[in-house]
Amino acid sequence: MHLNIAQTLLTGKLLSNAHKRIVESQIKEASLNGVSLEDDKRDQFNKIQQELARLSQKFEENVLDATKKFEKLVIDKKEIEGLPATALGLAAQTAVSKGHENATAENGPWVITLDAPSFMSVMVDAQNRALHEEVYRAYVSRASSGDLDNTAIIDRILKLRLEKAKLLAYNNYAEVSMATKMATVDKATELLEKLRSASWDAAVQDMEDLKQFCQTQGAPEANDMSHWDVNFWSERLRESKYEINEVLFPPPPPSLSNSILFRHLCL
């Protein structure tokens, strides 16, 4: 819809309130796509959009390639003690696909990867704390070094997003993102702070309970709880309390246990 026609419709009495909201939404979307910019600024805007699309695709490709790149070959079954039969079977199948034709779930060898099923099984079930740390560090540092390093891409995306926001007469990209939502940056920040303050004490208590449970199990990490310990000991505590395990009730995805709140509590 042409902007002038849309704006004319809004000033008239032909549209119902519902239709006006639809037209207003289309006008806003068109404006955010640079339609109302002058020719030179529109050209600049389009170049930014094209580069952002290219960088976003490259970013995702690097993360995917970095995820696939990590492989840990395990020969000694003691290194992965605690993994359930399904996880051992998956690790053996992965080993076969990597050229270890005689790999079996029982006798190995096994290959651990950063794909979610393999990664989460190691973090939740494997009893090897050193393995937890190795796999965790590999997971959170994907695409952060070497040929697949996304650092420069992130910096460039942030710069381009700010340029885009300025062209559209916004102070920052957060305001651009909120322009089509029923919220503002301040309101979103306020909500996040309310959630943080409301959940903080409970989260601290959960972490204390986890440390105390570790102490009862004689675990040396009880007084030195790290990011890579949380999933494993949370599952052991859950099993102890409710007699259930992750086979019946899968653990949360990595993004949850890596949340800002957990990261602060684990420091």
ChimeraX commands (.cxc) that place a marker at each C-alpha (Angstrom):
marker #1 position 0.00,0.00,0.00 radius 0.5
marker #1 position 1.37,3.44,-0.97 radius 0.5
marker #1 position 2.16,5.52,2.12 radius 0.5
marker #1 position 0.27,8.60,0.92 radius 0.5
marker #1 position -2.87,6.57,0.21 radius 0.5
marker #1 position -2.60,4.82,3.57 radius 0.5
marker #1 position -2.19,8.08,5.45 radius 0.5
marker #1 position -5.16,9.58,3.58 radius 0.5
marker #1 position -7.31,6.62,4.61 radius 0.5
marker #1 position -6.36,7.16,8.24 radius 0.5
marker #1 position -7.55,10.77,8.18 radius 0.5
marker #1 position -10.91,9.84,6.68 radius 0.5
marker #1 position -13.94,8.17,8.23 radius 0.5
marker #1 position -14.17,5.18,5.92 radius 0.5
marker #1 position -12.20,2.81,8.14 radius 0.5
marker #1 position -13.23,1.14,11.35 radius 0.5
marker #1 position -10.87,1.28,14.33 radius 0.5
marker #1 position -9.71,-2.26,13.61 radius 0.5
marker #1 position -8.94,-1.41,9.98 radius 0.5
marker #1 position -7.13,1.74,11.06 radius 0.5
marker #1 position -4.87,-0.31,13.31 radius 0.5
marker #1 position -4.06,-2.59,10.38 radius 0.5
marker #1 position -3.22,0.37,8.14 radius 0.5
marker #1 position -1.13,1.98,10.89 radius 0.5
marker #1 position 0.76,-1.28,11.28 radius 0.5
marker #1 position 1.46,-1.43,7.54 radius 0.5
marker #1 position 2.64,2.18,7.53 radius 0.5
marker #1 position 4.98,1.46,10.44 radius 0.5
marker #1 position 6.35,-1.65,8.75 radius 0.5
marker #1 position 6.92,0.24,5.50 radius 0.5
marker #1 position 8.70,3.04,7.35 radius 0.5
marker #1 position 10.95,0.55,9.12 radius 0.5
marker #1 position 11.83,-0.85,5.70 radius 0.5
marker #1 position 13.08,2.57,4.63 radius 0.5
marker #1 position 10.23,3.44,2.27 radius 0.5
marker #1 position 9.89,7.00,3.55 radius 0.5
marker #1 position 13.60,7.81,3.33 radius 0.5
marker #1 position 15.01,10.18,0.74 radius 0.5
marker #1 position 16.74,8.60,-2.25 radius 0.5
marker #1 position 20.33,8.83,-1.00 radius 0.5
marker #1 position 19.42,7.62,2.48 radius 0.5
marker #1 position 17.25,4.86,1.03 radius 0.5
marker #1 position 20.20,3.62,-1.02 radius 0.5
marker #1 position 22.35,3.62,2.11 radius 0.5
marker #1 position 19.60,1.82,4.01 radius 0.5
marker #1 position 19.29,-0.87,1.34 radius 0.5
marker #1 position 23.05,-1.45,1.36 radius 0.5
marker #1 position 22.94,-1.87,5.13 radius 0.5
marker #1 position 20.08,-4.36,4.85 radius 0.5
marker #1 position 21.94,-6.40,2.25 radius 0.5
marker #1 position 25.12,-6.48,4.30 radius 0.5
marker #1 position 23.22,-7.41,7.46 radius 0.5
marker #1 position 21.57,-10.31,5.64 radius 0.5
marker #1 position 24.95,-11.53,4.40 radius 0.5
marker #1 position 26.58,-11.19,7.82 radius 0.5
marker #1 position 23.71,-12.93,9.60 radius 0.5
marker #1 position 23.94,-15.88,7.24 radius 0.5
marker #1 position 27.72,-16.05,7.68 radius 0.5
marker #1 position 27.32,-15.90,11.46 radius 0.5
marker #1 position 24.94,-18.85,11.46 radius 0.5
marker #1 position 27.14,-20.83,9.08 radius 0.5
marker #1 position 30.17,-20.30,11.33 radius 0.5
marker #1 position 28.27,-21.48,14.41 radius 0.5
marker #1 position 27.02,-24.55,12.55 radius 0.5
marker #1 position 30.48,-25.36,11.18 radius 0.5
marker #1 position 32.08,-24.87,14.60 radius 0.5
marker #1 position 29.48,-27.16,16.16 radius 0.5
marker #1 position 30.19,-29.87,13.61 radius 0.5
marker #1 position 33.95,-29.39,13.89 radius 0.5
marker #1 position 34.21,-30.53,17.51 radius 0.5
marker #1 position 34.67,-34.27,17.92 radius 0.5
marker #1 position 36.03,-36.08,20.95 radius 0.5
marker #1 position 37.01,-39.70,20.44 radius 0.5
marker #1 position 36.68,-41.76,23.61 radius 0.5
marker #1 position 38.42,-45.12,23.88 radius 0.5
marker #1 position 38.18,-45.76,27.62 radius 0.5
marker #1 position 34.59,-46.31,28.75 radius 0.5
marker #1 position 35.47,-45.01,32.22 radius 0.5
marker #1 position 35.70,-41.52,30.71 radius 0.5
marker #1 position 31.98,-41.58,29.89 radius 0.5
marker #1 position 30.76,-43.60,32.86 radius 0.5
marker #1 position 27.17,-42.71,33.68 radius 0.5
marker #1 position 25.92,-42.24,30.12 radius 0.5
marker #1 position 22.68,-44.17,29.50 radius 0.5
marker #1 position 22.50,-46.88,26.86 radius 0.5
marker #1 position 20.79,-44.58,24.38 radius 0.5
marker #1 position 23.61,-42.04,24.61 radius 0.5
marker #1 position 26.25,-44.75,24.27 radius 0.5
marker #1 position 24.46,-46.05,21.21 radius 0.5
marker #1 position 24.35,-42.58,19.66 radius 0.5
marker #1 position 28.04,-42.00,20.40 radius 0.5
marker #1 position 28.92,-45.37,18.84 radius 0.5
marker #1 position 26.83,-44.60,15.74 radius 0.5
marker #1 position 28.63,-41.29,15.43 radius 0.5
marker #1 position 31.95,-43.11,15.69 radius 0.5
marker #1 position 30.91,-45.46,12.90 radius 0.5
marker #1 position 30.02,-42.48,10.71 radius 0.5
marker #1 position 33.50,-41.07,11.38 radius 0.5
marker #1 position 35.24,-44.20,10.14 radius 0.5
marker #1 position 35.33,-46.43,13.22 radius 0.5
marker #1 position 33.42,-49.24,11.56 radius 0.5
marker #1 position 33.57,-51.66,14.49 radius 0.5
marker #1 position 32.30,-49.22,17.11 radius 0.5
marker #1 position 29.57,-50.55,19.40 radius 0.5
marker #1 position 27.58,-49.08,22.27 radius 0.5
marker #1 position 29.10,-51.60,24.67 radius 0.5
marker #1 position 32.75,-51.59,23.63 radius 0.5
marker #1 position 33.21,-48.34,21.74 radius 0.5
marker #1 position 34.96,-46.37,20.59 radius 0.5
marker #1 position 32.59,-43.46,21.07 radius 0.5
marker #1 position 32.53,-39.97,19.58 radius 0.5
marker #1 position 31.15,-37.03,21.56 radius 0.5
marker #1 position 29.92,-34.00,19.61 radius 0.5
marker #1 position 28.32,-30.64,20.37 radius 0.5
marker #1 position 25.01,-31.61,18.80 radius 0.5
marker #1 position 22.27,-31.22,21.41 radius 0.5
marker #1 position 21.57,-34.93,22.14 radius 0.5
marker #1 position 25.25,-35.73,22.63 radius 0.5
marker #1 position 26.11,-32.50,24.44 radius 0.5
marker #1 position 23.23,-32.62,26.92 radius 0.5
marker #1 position 23.71,-36.29,27.70 radius 0.5
marker #1 position 27.34,-35.66,28.61 radius 0.5
marker #1 position 26.51,-32.60,30.72 radius 0.5
marker #1 position 23.66,-34.33,32.56 radius 0.5
marker #1 position 24.75,-37.96,32.90 radius 0.5
marker #1 position 28.51,-38.38,32.52 radius 0.5
marker #1 position 30.28,-38.61,35.88 radius 0.5
marker #1 position 33.54,-37.23,34.50 radius 0.5
marker #1 position 33.81,-33.61,35.67 radius 0.5
marker #1 position 36.82,-32.93,33.45 radius 0.5
marker #1 position 34.74,-34.05,30.46 radius 0.5
marker #1 position 31.94,-31.70,31.55 radius 0.5
marker #1 position 34.36,-28.79,31.53 radius 0.5
marker #1 position 35.94,-29.69,28.20 radius 0.5
marker #1 position 32.63,-30.11,26.39 radius 0.5
marker #1 position 31.05,-27.08,28.05 radius 0.5
marker #1 position 33.95,-24.79,27.15 radius 0.5
marker #1 position 33.89,-26.07,23.58 radius 0.5
marker #1 position 30.14,-25.41,23.37 radius 0.5
marker #1 position 30.11,-21.85,24.74 radius 0.5
marker #1 position 33.18,-20.82,22.73 radius 0.5
marker #1 position 31.96,-22.00,19.34 radius 0.5
marker #1 position 32.88,-19.70,16.45 radius 0.5
marker #1 position 35.06,-17.50,18.65 radius 0.5
marker #1 position 38.50,-18.22,17.19 radius 0.5
marker #1 position 40.31,-19.23,14.03 radius 0.5
marker #1 position 38.73,-19.23,10.58 radius 0.5
marker #1 position 35.23,-19.46,12.08 radius 0.5
marker #1 position 35.63,-16.53,14.48 radius 0.5
marker #1 position 32.41,-14.48,14.63 radius 0.5
marker #1 position 33.85,-11.64,16.71 radius 0.5
marker #1 position 34.39,-9.25,13.80 radius 0.5
marker #1 position 31.01,-10.19,12.35 radius 0.5
marker #1 position 29.27,-9.35,15.63 radius 0.5
marker #1 position 31.05,-5.99,15.83 radius 0.5
marker #1 position 30.05,-5.17,12.26 radius 0.5
marker #1 position 26.42,-6.20,12.81 radius 0.5
marker #1 position 26.20,-3.97,15.88 radius 0.5
marker #1 position 27.65,-1.03,13.96 radius 0.5
marker #1 position 25.31,-1.52,11.00 radius 0.5
marker #1 position 22.27,-1.88,13.25 radius 0.5
marker #1 position 23.10,1.42,14.90 radius 0.5
marker #1 position 23.52,3.09,11.50 radius 0.5
marker #1 position 20.17,1.66,10.44 radius 0.5
marker #1 position 18.50,2.95,13.59 radius 0.5
marker #1 position 19.92,6.44,13.07 radius 0.5
marker #1 position 18.69,6.51,9.46 radius 0.5
marker #1 position 15.20,5.67,10.72 radius 0.5
marker #1 position 15.43,8.43,13.37 radius 0.5
marker #1 position 15.76,6.10,16.35 radius 0.5
marker #1 position 18.40,6.31,19.06 radius 0.5
marker #1 position 19.39,2.65,18.88 radius 0.5
marker #1 position 18.42,-0.69,17.37 radius 0.5
marker #1 position 16.49,-1.72,20.47 radius 0.5
marker #1 position 14.02,1.07,19.73 radius 0.5
marker #1 position 13.70,-0.17,16.15 radius 0.5
marker #1 position 12.97,-3.68,17.39 radius 0.5
marker #1 position 10.31,-2.40,19.79 radius 0.5
marker #1 position 8.66,-0.12,17.23 radius 0.5
marker #1 position 6.25,-2.83,16.06 radius 0.5
marker #1 position 5.69,-4.35,19.50 radius 0.5
marker #1 position 3.27,-3.36,22.24 radius 0.5
marker #1 position 6.12,-2.29,24.51 radius 0.5
marker #1 position 9.01,0.13,24.82 radius 0.5
marker #1 position 12.67,-0.37,25.65 radius 0.5
marker #1 position 12.09,1.13,29.10 radius 0.5
marker #1 position 9.09,-1.11,29.77 radius 0.5
marker #1 position 10.97,-4.19,28.61 radius 0.5
marker #1 position 13.92,-3.29,30.82 radius 0.5
marker #1 position 11.57,-2.69,33.73 radius 0.5
marker #1 position 9.94,-6.10,33.22 radius 0.5
marker #1 position 13.30,-7.86,33.09 radius 0.5
marker #1 position 14.34,-6.18,36.32 radius 0.5
marker #1 position 11.08,-7.23,37.99 radius 0.5
marker #1 position 11.66,-10.81,36.91 radius 0.5
marker #1 position 15.26,-10.70,38.11 radius 0.5
marker #1 position 14.43,-9.24,41.51 radius 0.5
marker #1 position 11.47,-11.60,42.01 radius 0.5
marker #1 position 13.47,-14.72,41.16 radius 0.5
marker #1 position 16.88,-13.85,42.58 radius 0.5
marker #1 position 16.41,-15.05,46.17 radius 0.5
marker #1 position 14.83,-18.31,45.02 radius 0.5
marker #1 position 17.65,-18.88,42.54 radius 0.5
marker #1 position 20.27,-18.23,45.23 radius 0.5
marker #1 position 18.51,-20.72,47.50 radius 0.5
marker #1 position 18.38,-23.28,44.69 radius 0.5
marker #1 position 22.12,-22.93,44.24 radius 0.5
marker #1 position 22.72,-23.31,47.97 radius 0.5
marker #1 position 20.56,-26.44,48.01 radius 0.5
marker #1 position 22.59,-27.79,45.11 radius 0.5
marker #1 position 25.88,-27.12,46.90 radius 0.5
marker #1 position 24.60,-28.75,50.09 radius 0.5
marker #1 position 23.51,-31.80,48.13 radius 0.5
marker #1 position 26.96,-32.01,46.56 radius 0.5
marker #1 position 28.48,-31.95,50.03 radius 0.5
marker #1 position 26.31,-34.85,51.16 radius 0.5
marker #1 position 27.58,-36.78,48.15 radius 0.5
marker #1 position 31.19,-36.01,49.03 radius 0.5
marker #1 position 31.73,-34.10,45.78 radius 0.5
marker #1 position 34.84,-31.88,45.82 radius 0.5
marker #1 position 33.08,-29.30,43.61 radius 0.5
marker #1 position 30.57,-28.54,46.39 radius 0.5
marker #1 position 32.57,-25.45,47.36 radius 0.5
marker #1 position 33.68,-24.66,43.83 radius 0.5
marker #1 position 30.53,-25.00,41.72 radius 0.5
marker #1 position 31.16,-24.07,38.10 radius 0.5
marker #1 position 28.94,-23.65,35.05 radius 0.5
marker #1 position 29.65,-27.16,33.83 radius 0.5
marker #1 position 28.62,-28.71,37.17 radius 0.5
marker #1 position 25.08,-27.35,37.35 radius 0.5
marker #1 position 23.29,-29.68,34.93 radius 0.5
marker #1 position 24.85,-32.85,36.32 radius 0.5
marker #1 position 24.17,-32.12,39.97 radius 0.5
marker #1 position 20.72,-30.66,39.30 radius 0.5
marker #1 position 19.77,-33.97,37.72 radius 0.5
marker #1 position 21.21,-35.95,40.63 radius 0.5
marker #1 position 19.27,-33.78,43.09 radius 0.5
marker #1 position 16.08,-34.21,41.10 radius 0.5
marker #1 position 16.54,-37.97,41.04 radius 0.5
marker #1 position 17.13,-37.95,44.78 radius 0.5
marker #1 position 14.02,-35.91,45.53 radius 0.5
marker #1 position 11.52,-37.26,43.05 radius 0.5
marker #1 position 12.95,-40.59,41.84 radius 0.5
marker #1 position 12.72,-39.50,38.21 radius 0.5
marker #1 position 15.38,-39.15,35.56 radius 0.5
marker #1 position 16.04,-37.37,32.29 radius 0.5
marker #1 position 14.94,-40.35,30.22 radius 0.5
marker #1 position 11.36,-39.67,31.32 radius 0.5
marker #1 position 11.70,-35.91,31.81 radius 0.5
marker #1 position 14.41,-34.37,29.61 radius 0.5
marker #1 position 16.53,-31.56,31.09 radius 0.5
marker #1 position 16.15,-27.94,29.96 radius 0.5
marker #1 position 18.07,-26.78,26.89 radius 0.5
marker #1 position 21.58,-25.34,27.31 radius 0.5
marker #1 position 20.26,-21.79,26.93 radius 0.5
marker #1 position 18.35,-22.09,30.21 radius 0.5
marker #1 position 21.21,-23.33,32.35 radius 0.5
marker #1 position 23.46,-20.74,30.70 radius 0.5
marker #1 position 21.11,-17.89,31.60 radius 0.5
marker #1 position 22.47,-14.68,33.08 radius 0.5
marker #1 position 21.12,-15.59,36.50 radius 0.5
marker #1 position 22.85,-18.97,36.57 radius 0.5
marker #1 position 26.07,-17.51,35.23 radius 0.5
marker #1 position 26.20,-15.01,38.10 radius 0.5
marker #1 position 25.34,-17.60,40.72 radius 0.5
marker #1 position 28.03,-19.96,39.46 radius 0.5
marker #1 position 30.82,-17.40,39.71 radius 0.5
marker link #1:1,2 radius 0.2
marker link #1:2,3 radius 0.2
marker link #1:3,4 radius 0.2
marker link #1:4,5 radius 0.2
marker link #1:5,6 radius 0.2
marker link #1:6,7 radius 0.2
marker link #1:7,8 radius 0.2
marker link #1:8,9 radius 0.2
marker link #1:9,10 radius 0.2
marker link #1:10,11 radius 0.2
marker link #1:11,12 radius 0.2
marker link #1:12,13 radius 0.2
marker link #1:13,14 radius 0.2
marker link #1:14,15 radius 0.2
marker link #1:15,16 radius 0.2
marker link #1:16,17 radius 0.2
marker link #1:17,18 radius 0.2
marker link #1:18,19 radius 0.2
marker link #1:19,20 radius 0.2
marker link #1:20,21 radius 0.2
marker link #1:21,22 radius 0.2
marker link #1:22,23 radius 0.2
marker link #1:23,24 radius 0.2
marker link #1:24,25 radius 0.2
marker link #1:25,26 radius 0.2
marker link #1:26,27 radius 0.2
marker link #1:27,28 radius 0.2
marker link #1:28,29 radius 0.2
marker link #1:29,30 radius 0.2
marker link #1:30,31 radius 0.2
marker link #1:31,32 radius 0.2
marker link #1:32,33 radius 0.2
marker link #1:33,34 radius 0.2
marker link #1:34,35 radius 0.2
marker link #1:35,36 radius 0.2
marker link #1:36,37 radius 0.2
marker link #1:37,38 radius 0.2
marker link #1:38,39 radius 0.2
marker link #1:39,40 radius 0.2
marker link #1:40,41 radius 0.2
marker link #1:41,42 radius 0.2
marker link #1:42,43 radius 0.2
marker link #1:43,44 radius 0.2
marker link #1:44,45 radius 0.2
marker link #1:45,46 radius 0.2
marker link #1:46,47 radius 0.2
marker link #1:47,48 radius 0.2
marker link #1:48,49 radius 0.2
marker link #1:49,50 radius 0.2
marker link #1:50,51 radius 0.2
marker link #1:51,52 radius 0.2
marker link #1:52,53 radius 0.2
marker link #1:53,54 radius 0.2
marker link #1:54,55 radius 0.2
marker link #1:55,56 radius 0.2
marker link #1:56,57 radius 0.2
marker link #1:57,58 radius 0.2
marker link #1:58,59 radius 0.2
marker link #1:59,60 radius 0.2
marker link #1:60,61 radius 0.2
marker link #1:61,62 radius 0.2
marker link #1:62,63 radius 0.2
marker link #1:63,64 radius 0.2
marker link #1:64,65 radius 0.2
marker link #1:65,66 radius 0.2
marker link #1:66,67 radius 0.2
marker link #1:67,68 radius 0.2
marker link #1:68,69 radius 0.2
marker link #1:69,70 radius 0.2
marker link #1:70,71 radius 0.2
marker link #1:71,72 radius 0.2
marker link #1:72,73 radius 0.2
marker link #1:73,74 radius 0.2
marker link #1:74,75 radius 0.2
marker link #1:75,76 radius 0.2
marker link #1:76,77 radius 0.2
marker link #1:77,78 radius 0.2
marker link #1:78,79 radius 0.2
marker link #1:79,80 radius 0.2
marker link #1:80,81 radius 0.2
marker link #1:81,82 radius 0.2
marker link #1:82,83 radius 0.2
marker link #1:83,84 radius 0.2
marker link #1:84,85 radius 0.2
marker link #1:85,86 radius 0.2
marker link #1:86,87 radius 0.2
marker link #1:87,88 radius 0.2
marker link #1:88,89 radius 0.2
marker link #1:89,90 radius 0.2
marker link #1:90,91 radius 0.2
marker link #1:91,92 radius 0.2
marker link #1:92,93 radius 0.2
marker link #1:93,94 radius 0.2
marker link #1:94,95 radius 0.2
marker link #1:95,96 radius 0.2
marker link #1:96,97 radius 0.2
marker link #1:97,98 radius 0.2
marker link #1:98,99 radius 0.2
marker link #1:99,100 radius 0.2
marker link #1:100,101 radius 0.2
marker link #1:101,102 radius 0.2
marker link #1:102,103 radius 0.2
marker link #1:103,104 radius 0.2
marker link #1:104,105 radius 0.2
marker link #1:105,106 radius 0.2
marker link #1:106,107 radius 0.2
marker link #1:107,108 radius 0.2
marker link #1:108,109 radius 0.2
marker link #1:109,110 radius 0.2
marker link #1:110,111 radius 0.2
marker link #1:111,112 radius 0.2
marker link #1:112,113 radius 0.2
marker link #1:113,114 radius 0.2
marker link #1:114,115 radius 0.2
marker link #1:115,116 radius 0.2
marker link #1:116,117 radius 0.2
marker link #1:117,118 radius 0.2
marker link #1:118,119 radius 0.2
marker link #1:119,120 radius 0.2
marker link #1:120,121 radius 0.2
marker link #1:121,122 radius 0.2
marker link #1:122,123 radius 0.2
marker link #1:123,124 radius 0.2
marker link #1:124,125 radius 0.2
marker link #1:125,126 radius 0.2
marker link #1:126,127 radius 0.2
marker link #1:127,128 radius 0.2
marker link #1:128,129 radius 0.2
marker link #1:129,130 radius 0.2
marker link #1:130,131 radius 0.2
marker link #1:131,132 radius 0.2
marker link #1:132,133 radius 0.2
marker link #1:133,134 radius 0.2
marker link #1:134,135 radius 0.2
marker link #1:135,136 radius 0.2
marker link #1:136,137 radius 0.2
marker link #1:137,138 radius 0.2
marker link #1:138,139 radius 0.2
marker link #1:139,140 radius 0.2
marker link #1:140,141 radius 0.2
marker link #1:141,142 radius 0.2
marker link #1:142,143 radius 0.2
marker link #1:143,144 radius 0.2
marker link #1:144,145 radius 0.2
marker link #1:145,146 radius 0.2
marker link #1:146,147 radius 0.2
marker link #1:147,148 radius 0.2
marker link #1:148,149 radius 0.2
marker link #1:149,150 radius 0.2
marker link #1:150,151 radius 0.2
marker link #1:151,152 radius 0.2
marker link #1:152,153 radius 0.2
marker link #1:153,154 radius 0.2
marker link #1:154,155 radius 0.2
marker link #1:155,156 radius 0.2
marker link #1:156,157 radius 0.2
marker link #1:157,158 radius 0.2
marker link #1:158,159 radius 0.2
marker link #1:159,160 radius 0.2
marker link #1:160,161 radius 0.2
marker link #1:161,162 radius 0.2
marker link #1:162,163 radius 0.2
marker link #1:163,164 radius 0.2
marker link #1:164,165 radius 0.2
marker link #1:165,166 radius 0.2
marker link #1:166,167 radius 0.2
marker link #1:167,168 radius 0.2
marker link #1:168,169 radius 0.2
marker link #1:169,170 radius 0.2
marker link #1:170,171 radius 0.2
marker link #1:171,172 radius 0.2
marker link #1:172,173 radius 0.2
marker link #1:173,174 radius 0.2
marker link #1:174,175 radius 0.2
marker link #1:175,176 radius 0.2
marker link #1:176,177 radius 0.2
marker link #1:177,178 radius 0.2
marker link #1:178,179 radius 0.2
marker link #1:179,180 radius 0.2
marker link #1:180,181 radius 0.2
marker link #1:181,182 radius 0.2
marker link #1:182,183 radius 0.2
marker link #1:183,184 radius 0.2
marker link #1:184,185 radius 0.2
marker link #1:185,186 radius 0.2
marker link #1:186,187 radius 0.2
marker link #1:187,188 radius 0.2
marker link #1:188,189 radius 0.2
marker link #1:189,190 radius 0.2
marker link #1:190,191 radius 0.2
marker link #1:191,192 radius 0.2
marker link #1:192,193 radius 0.2
marker link #1:193,194 radius 0.2
marker link #1:194,195 radius 0.2
marker link #1:195,196 radius 0.2
marker link #1:196,197 radius 0.2
marker link #1:197,198 radius 0.2
marker link #1:198,199 radius 0.2
marker link #1:199,200 radius 0.2
marker link #1:200,201 radius 0.2
marker link #1:201,202 radius 0.2
marker link #1:202,203 radius 0.2
marker link #1:203,204 radius 0.2
marker link #1:204,205 radius 0.2
marker link #1:205,206 radius 0.2
marker link #1:206,207 radius 0.2
marker link #1:207,208 radius 0.2
marker link #1:208,209 radius 0.2
marker link #1:209,210 radius 0.2
marker link #1:210,211 radius 0.2
marker link #1:211,212 radius 0.2
marker link #1:212,213 radius 0.2
marker link #1:213,214 radius 0.2
marker link #1:214,215 radius 0.2
marker link #1:215,216 radius 0.2
marker link #1:216,217 radius 0.2
marker link #1:217,218 radius 0.2
marker link #1:218,219 radius 0.2
marker link #1:219,220 radius 0.2
marker link #1:220,221 radius 0.2
marker link #1:221,222 radius 0.2
marker link #1:222,223 radius 0.2
marker link #1:223,224 radius 0.2
marker link #1:224,225 radius 0.2
marker link #1:225,226 radius 0.2
marker link #1:226,227 radius 0.2
marker link #1:227,228 radius 0.2
marker link #1:228,229 radius 0.2
marker link #1:229,230 radius 0.2
marker link #1:230,231 radius 0.2
marker link #1:231,232 radius 0.2
marker link #1:232,233 radius 0.2
marker link #1:233,234 radius 0.2
marker link #1:234,235 radius 0.2
marker link #1:235,236 radius 0.2
marker link #1:236,237 radius 0.2
marker link #1:237,238 radius 0.2
marker link #1:238,239 radius 0.2
marker link #1:239,240 radius 0.2
marker link #1:240,241 radius 0.2
marker link #1:241,242 radius 0.2
marker link #1:242,243 radius 0.2
marker link #1:243,244 radius 0.2
marker link #1:244,245 radius 0.2
marker link #1:245,246 radius 0.2
marker link #1:246,247 radius 0.2
marker link #1:247,248 radius 0.2
marker link #1:248,249 radius 0.2
marker link #1:249,250 radius 0.2
marker link #1:250,251 radius 0.2
marker link #1:251,252 radius 0.2
marker link #1:252,253 radius 0.2
marker link #1:253,254 radius 0.2
marker link #1:254,255 radius 0.2
marker link #1:255,256 radius 0.2
marker link #1:256,257 radius 0.2
marker link #1:257,258 radius 0.2
marker link #1:258,259 radius 0.2
marker link #1:259,260 radius 0.2
marker link #1:260,261 radius 0.2
marker link #1:261,262 radius 0.2
marker link #1:262,263 radius 0.2
marker link #1:263,264 radius 0.2
marker link #1:264,265 radius 0.2
marker link #1:265,266 radius 0.2
marker link #1:266,267 radius 0.2
view
